[in-house]
C-alpha cells in the first residue's frame, strides 16, 4: 500500500513534540498490523572482547585501610 504523504510531510516541521510522538506511534502500529513478523527475531551477540592489562604498580602487601590513610581526626 502506498499513501500520498506529501501533505503530511509538509506539516511535520510545524508539529509539536507530542504530535510527532503520536504520529510515530500511529505509523509503528500500522506497520505492525500490515507487516506482521512471521518468525521471532533472534539476535546472536558475540562475547564482549575486553583487553586485560597487568597492574604491577602497587606492591602486593600494600593495604589501604582507613586507619592507615587518615589520622585520628579522620583527615
TORNU-423866 format. One record per atom (N, C-alpha, C, O): residue in one letter; atom name; x, y, z; residue number from 1. Coordinates in nm, 2 decimals. Atoms other than C-alpha are relative to their C-alpha. Layout:
<atoms>
residuo  atomo  xx  yy  zz  num
a  CA  X  Y  Z  NUM
...
</atoms>
This chain:
<atoms>
residuo  atomo  xx  yy  zz  num
x  N  0.08  -0.12  0.00  1
x  CA  0.00  0.00  0.00  1
x  C  0.09  0.12  0.00  1
x  O  0.18  0.14  0.08  1
x  N  -0.07  -0.13  0.00  2
x  CA  0.13  0.34  -0.09  2
x  C  -0.10  0.11  0.03  2
x  O  -0.21  0.12  -0.03  2
x  N  0.08  -0.11  -0.04  3
x  CA  -0.01  0.65  0.06  3
x  C  0.07  0.13  -0.05  3
x  O  0.19  0.14  -0.06  3
x  N  -0.06  -0.13  0.03  4
x  CA  0.03  1.01  -0.06  4
x  C  0.02  0.08  0.12  4
x  O  -0.08  0.13  0.18  4
x  N  -0.03  -0.07  -0.12  5
x  CA  0.20  1.17  0.23  5
x  C  0.06  0.14  -0.02  5
x  O  0.11  0.20  0.07  5
x  N  -0.06  -0.13  0.03  6
x  CA  0.31  1.49  0.06  6
x  C  -0.06  0.11  0.09  6
x  O  0.01  0.20  0.14  6
x  N  0.06  -0.10  -0.09  7
x  CA  0.06  1.70  0.26  7
x  C  0.05  -0.02  0.14  7
x  O  0.07  0.08  0.21  7
x  N  -0.05  0.02  -0.14  8
x  CA  0.17  1.54  0.59  8
x  C  0.14  0.04  0.01  8
x  O  0.18  0.10  0.11  8
x  N  -0.15  -0.03  0.00  9
x  CA  0.54  1.57  0.51  9
x  C  0.02  0.15  0.01  9
x  O  0.12  0.20  0.07  9
x  N  -0.01  -0.15  -0.01  10
x  CA  0.49  1.95  0.46  10
x  C  -0.03  0.05  0.14  10
x  O  0.01  0.16  0.17  10
x  N  0.04  -0.05  -0.13  11
x  CA  0.33  1.98  0.80  11
x  C  0.09  -0.04  0.12  11
x  O  0.08  0.01  0.23  11
x  N  -0.09  0.05  -0.11  12
x  CA  0.60  1.79  1.00  12
x  C  0.08  0.11  0.07  12
x  O  0.08  0.10  0.20  12
x  N  -0.07  -0.11  -0.08  13
x  CA  0.81  2.10  1.08  13
x  C  -0.08  0.08  0.09  13
x  O  -0.03  0.14  0.19  13
x  N  0.09  -0.08  -0.09  14
x  CA  0.51  2.26  1.24  14
x  C  -0.06  -0.08  0.11  14
x  O  -0.13  -0.02  0.20  14
x  N  0.06  0.08  -0.10  15
x  CA  0.41  1.97  1.46  15
x  C  0.08  0.02  0.14  15
x  O  0.20  0.04  0.14  15
x  N  -0.06  0.00  -0.13  16
x  CA  0.48  1.98  1.84  16
x  C  0.06  -0.14  0.03  16
x  O  0.04  -0.23  -0.05  16
x  N  -0.07  0.13  -0.04  17
x  CA  0.69  1.71  2.01  17
x  C  -0.11  -0.11  0.03  17
x  O  -0.09  -0.22  -0.02  17
x  N  0.10  0.10  -0.03  18
x  CA  0.38  1.54  2.14  18
x  C  -0.07  -0.05  -0.13  18
x  O  -0.10  -0.17  -0.14  18
x  N  0.06  0.04  0.12  19
x  CA  0.22  1.54  1.80  19
x  C  0.09  -0.09  -0.09  19
x  O  0.04  -0.19  -0.15  19
x  N  -0.10  0.09  0.07  20
x  CA  0.54  1.39  1.65  20
x  C  0.00  -0.14  0.06  20
x  O  0.01  -0.24  -0.02  20
x  N  0.00  0.13  -0.07  21
x  CA  0.54  1.11  1.91  21
x  C  -0.13  -0.08  -0.04  21
x  O  -0.13  -0.20  -0.06  21
x  N  0.13  0.06  0.03  22
x  CA  0.17  1.04  1.84  22
x  C  0.00  -0.05  -0.15  22
x  O  -0.04  -0.16  -0.17  22
x  N  -0.01  0.04  0.14  23
x  CA  0.24  1.03  1.46  23
x  C  0.09  -0.13  -0.01  23
x  O  0.06  -0.22  -0.08  23
x  N  -0.09  0.12  0.00  24
x  CA  0.53  0.79  1.52  24
x  C  -0.07  -0.13  0.05  24
x  O  -0.05  -0.23  -0.01  24
x  N  0.06  0.12  -0.06  25
x  CA  0.33  0.56  1.74  25
x  C  -0.11  -0.05  -0.10  25
x  O  -0.12  -0.17  -0.11  25
x  N  0.10  0.05  0.10  26
x  CA  0.05  0.55  1.48  26
x  C  0.06  -0.07  -0.12  26
x  O  0.01  -0.17  -0.16  26
x  N  -0.07  0.06  0.11  27
x  CA  0.29  0.47  1.20  27
x  C  0.05  -0.14  0.04  27
x  O  0.04  -0.23  -0.04  27
x  N  -0.05  0.13  -0.05  28
x  CA  0.45  0.19  1.40  28
x  C  -0.11  -0.10  0.02  28
x  O  -0.09  -0.21  -0.02  28
x  N  0.12  0.09  -0.02  29
x  CA  0.11  0.05  1.49  29
x  C  -0.05  -0.05  -0.13  29
x  O  -0.08  -0.17  -0.15  29
x  N  0.05  0.04  0.14  30
x  CA  0.01  0.05  1.12  30
x  C  0.10  -0.10  -0.06  30
x  O  0.05  -0.20  -0.13  30
x  N  -0.10  0.10  0.05  31
x  CA  0.33  -0.13  1.03  31
x  C  -0.01  -0.13  0.06  31
x  O  0.01  -0.23  -0.01  31
x  N  0.01  0.12  -0.07  32
x  CA  0.28  -0.39  1.29  32
x  C  -0.13  -0.08  -0.05  32
x  O  -0.13  -0.20  -0.06  32
x  N  0.13  0.07  0.05  33
x  CA  -0.08  -0.46  1.16  33
x  C  0.02  -0.05  -0.14  33
x  O  -0.02  -0.16  -0.18  33
x  N  -0.01  0.03  0.14  34
x  CA  0.02  -0.46  0.79  34
x  C  0.11  -0.09  -0.03  34
x  O  0.11  -0.17  -0.13  34
x  N  -0.12  0.08  0.02  35
x  CA  0.36  -0.63  0.82  35
x  C  0.03  -0.08  0.12  35
x  O  0.13  -0.06  0.19  35
x  N  -0.03  0.08  -0.12  36
x  CA  0.34  -0.89  1.09  36
x  C  0.13  -0.08  -0.02  36
x  O  0.16  -0.13  -0.13  36
x  N  -0.12  0.08  0.01  37
x  CA  0.66  -1.07  1.17  37
x  C  -0.04  -0.15  0.01  37
x  O  -0.10  -0.19  0.10  37
x  N  0.04  0.14  0.01  38
x  CA  0.63  -1.43  1.07  38
x  C  0.08  -0.09  0.09  38
x  O  0.03  -0.20  0.13  38
x  N  -0.08  0.08  -0.09  39
x  CA  0.91  -1.56  1.29  39
x  C  0.06  0.09  0.10  39
x  O  0.09  0.21  0.08  39
x  N  -0.06  -0.09  -0.10  40
x  CA  1.06  -1.43  1.61  40
x  C  0.14  0.04  -0.04  40
x  O  0.22  -0.04  -0.10  40
x  N  -0.13  -0.04  0.03  41
x  CA  1.37  -1.23  1.57  41
x  C  0.10  -0.05  0.10  41
x  O  0.08  -0.05  0.22  41
x  N  -0.11  0.05  -0.09  42
x  CA  1.69  -1.38  1.71  42
x  C  0.12  0.08  -0.02  42
x  O  0.16  0.11  -0.14  42
x  N  -0.12  -0.08  0.01  43
x  CA  2.00  -1.18  1.78  43
x  C  0.11  -0.08  0.07  43
x  O  0.10  -0.12  0.18  43
x  N  -0.11  0.07  -0.06  44
x  CA  2.32  -1.36  1.83  44
x  C  0.12  0.09  0.02  44
x  O  0.17  0.15  -0.08  44
x  N  -0.11  -0.09  -0.04  45
x  CA  2.58  -1.15  2.01  45
x  C  0.12  -0.08  0.03  45
x  O  0.12  -0.18  0.10  45
x  N  -0.13  0.06  -0.04  46
x  CA  2.94  -1.24  2.02  46
x  C  0.04  0.04  0.13  46
x  O  0.00  0.15  0.18  46
x  N  -0.05  -0.04  -0.14  47
x  CA  3.11  -1.23  2.36  47
x  C  0.08  0.13  -0.01  47
x  O  0.15  0.16  -0.11  47
x  N  -0.07  -0.13  0.00  48
x  CA  3.24  -0.89  2.45  48
x  C  0.15  -0.03  0.03  48
x  O  0.19  -0.09  0.12  48
x  N  -0.15  0.02  0.00  49
x  CA  3.62  -0.88  2.39  49
x  C  0.06  0.12  0.08  49
x  O  0.05  0.23  0.03  49
x  N  -0.06  -0.10  -0.08  50
x  CA  3.79  -0.68  2.66  50
x  C  0.15  -0.03  0.02  50
x  O  0.20  -0.14  0.02  50
x  N  -0.14  0.01  -0.02  51
x  CA  4.16  -0.61  2.70  51
x  C  0.03  -0.01  0.15  51
x  O  -0.02  0.07  0.23  51
x  N  -0.04  0.02  -0.14  52
x  CA  4.32  -0.72  3.03  52
x  C  0.14  0.05  0.01  52
x  O  0.23  0.00  -0.06  52
x  N  -0.13  -0.06  -0.02  53
x  CA  4.62  -0.52  3.14  53
x  C  0.06  -0.04  0.14  53
x  O  -0.02  -0.04  0.24  53
x  N  -0.06  0.03  -0.13  54
x  CA  4.86  -0.63  3.42  54
x  C  0.02  0.12  0.08  54
x  O  0.08  0.22  0.03  54
x  N  -0.02  -0.11  -0.09  55
x  CA  4.86  -0.39  3.71  55
x  C  0.11  -0.03  0.10  55
x  O  0.08  -0.09  0.20  55
x  N  -0.11  0.04  -0.09  56
x  CA  5.20  -0.43  3.86  56
x  C  0.06  0.13  0.07  56
x  O  0.18  0.12  0.12  56
x  N  -0.06  -0.13  -0.06  57
x  CA  5.24  -0.07  4.00  57
x  C  -0.01  0.00  0.15  57
x  O  0.08  0.06  0.21  57
x  N  0.01  0.00  -0.15  58
x  CA  5.13  -0.14  4.36  58
x  C  0.06  -0.13  0.05  58
x  O  0.04  -0.24  0.00  58
x  N  -0.05  0.12  -0.06  59
x  CA  5.31  -0.38  4.58  59
x  C  -0.11  -0.09  0.06  59
x  O  -0.21  -0.04  0.10  59
x  N  0.11  0.09  -0.04  60
x  CA  5.11  -0.69  4.68  60
x  C  -0.03  0.02  0.15  60
x  O  -0.14  -0.01  0.19  60
x  N  0.02  -0.01  -0.14  61
x  CA  5.15  -0.61  5.05  61
x  C  -0.06  0.14  0.04  61
x  O  -0.08  0.17  0.16  61
x  N  0.06  -0.13  -0.03  62
x  CA  5.00  -0.26  5.02  62
x  C  -0.14  -0.01  0.04  62
x  O  -0.22  -0.09  -0.01  62
x  N  0.14  0.00  -0.05  63
x  CA  4.69  -0.20  5.22  63
x  C  -0.05  0.14  0.01  63
x  O  0.04  0.24  0.03  63
x  N  0.06  -0.14  0.00  64
x  CA  4.46  0.10  5.22  64
x  C  -0.11  0.00  0.10  64
x  O  -0.23  0.03  0.06  64
x  N  0.11  -0.01  -0.10  65
x  CA  4.27  0.08  5.54  65
x  C  -0.01  0.14  0.05  65
x  O  0.09  0.22  0.04  65
x  N  0.03  -0.14  -0.04  66
x  CA  4.11  0.39  5.67  66
x  C  0.09  0.05  0.11  66
x  O  0.14  0.16  0.11  66
x  N  -0.09  -0.04  -0.11  67
x  CA  4.32  0.39  5.99  67
x  C  0.14  0.03  -0.05  67
x  O  0.21  0.11  0.02  67
x  N  -0.14  -0.02  0.05  68
x  CA  4.64  0.38  5.79  68
x  C  0.01  0.13  -0.09  68
x  O  0.11  0.19  -0.10  68
x  N  0.00  -0.12  0.09  69
x  CA  4.54  0.66  5.55  69
x  C  -0.03  0.13  0.08  69
x  O  0.04  0.23  0.06  69
x  N  0.04  -0.12  -0.07  70
x  CA  4.37  0.91  5.79  70
x  C  0.06  -0.01  0.14  70
x  O  0.08  -0.11  0.20  70
x  N  -0.04  -0.01  -0.14  71
x  CA  4.48  1.03  6.13  71
x  C  -0.12  -0.02  0.09  71
x  O  -0.22  -0.06  0.05  71
x  N  0.11  0.03  -0.10  72
x  CA  4.27  1.01  6.45  72
x  C  -0.12  0.09  -0.02  72
x  O  -0.23  0.06  0.02  72
x  N  0.11  -0.09  0.03  73
x  CA  4.06  1.31  6.34  73
x  C  -0.08  -0.03  -0.12  73
x  O  -0.18  0.02  -0.15  73
x  N  0.07  0.04  0.12  74
x  CA  3.96  1.14  6.02  74
x  C  0.04  0.09  -0.12  74
x  O  -0.04  0.10  -0.22  74
x  N  -0.04  -0.09  0.11  75
x  CA  4.15  1.39  5.80  75
x  C  0.13  -0.05  -0.06  75
x  O  0.18  0.01  -0.16  75
</atoms>
